Structure formats: C-alpha cells, structure tokens
C-alpha cells in the first residue's frame, strides 16, 4: 500500500500551462494595436532640423518674430518684455507686418509645458503662418 501511494505522488502534472501566458500576450498585442496609431497623431507638425536645415532659405532676423516664454509668466517679444495678458495686442501687428509670418517660440528653463503649448496656440490663432519651437 505504501508503494502505490508513493507512485501516485510522482505522477503529478509536469507540464507548463501555456494558456495564461498566451492570454496575457494577446491582450498586450491588442493594447499595442490600439495605442500605436494614437502615438503618431499630433496636431503640431514638426520638421527636424537636419531635414529642413539643408533646404531652408536664409531668413533675416527682422522677418521673423521671436517669442520667449519666461519662467515668471511674462513673455519676451523681439527682446521687449510684455505681460502675458498683453501678448495678443503686441503680437498681432507684428504678425500682420511680417512678410513670412514666422514665429519662433522659446521657453526659458523652469517654464511650464502648458505655457509653451499655450504660446504656440496663441501665435497660431493670431495668424502666424509658421510656428517654430526652438530648444536651448
């Protein structure tokens, strides 16, 4: 009797159950299939410097408008510091007088991401033809 009890303990399940592994893998594949197109959709078109640097024409500094978002909430437009509320009044005549309507946006270190996006959106809404975001 003792021999048969010992033999039944050795005959346990020795196979790996692959069903949970396959289920998790298929769920991950479905999540990636849904999330991948969302990662490539963006309302802001970007041109990399290496691709546009060779084909870009020389633009005089007077033909573009430089917009720098400072960390304290103020804005520097062509080296003139203005309050954030007065940005629309300062930027509108400059964009209208510019031949290229190019606005170059910089954000000072310590500035928030929301301020940068808000500055880009406001420049586009005021009539900027092209908006370039420049890093330091």
HELIX and SHEET records of a PDB file:
HELIX    1   1 UNK A    2  UNK A   10  1                                   9    
HELIX    2   2 UNK A   19  UNK A   40  1                                  22    
HELIX    3   3 UNK A   49  UNK A   55  1                                   7    
HELIX    4   4 UNK A   61  UNK A   63  5                                   3    
HELIX    5   5 UNK A   84  UNK A   86  5                                   3    
HELIX    6   6 UNK A   87  UNK A   97  1                                  11    
HELIX    7   7 UNK A  113  UNK A  125  1                                  13    
SHEET    1   A 5 UNK A  80  UNK A  82  0                                        
SHEET    2   A 5 UNK A  75  UNK A  77 -1                                        
SHEET    3   A 5 UNK A  64  UNK A  69 -1                                        
SHEET    4   A 5 UNK A 102  UNK A 107  1                                        
SHEET    5   A 5 UNK A 130  UNK A 133  1                                        
END                                                                             
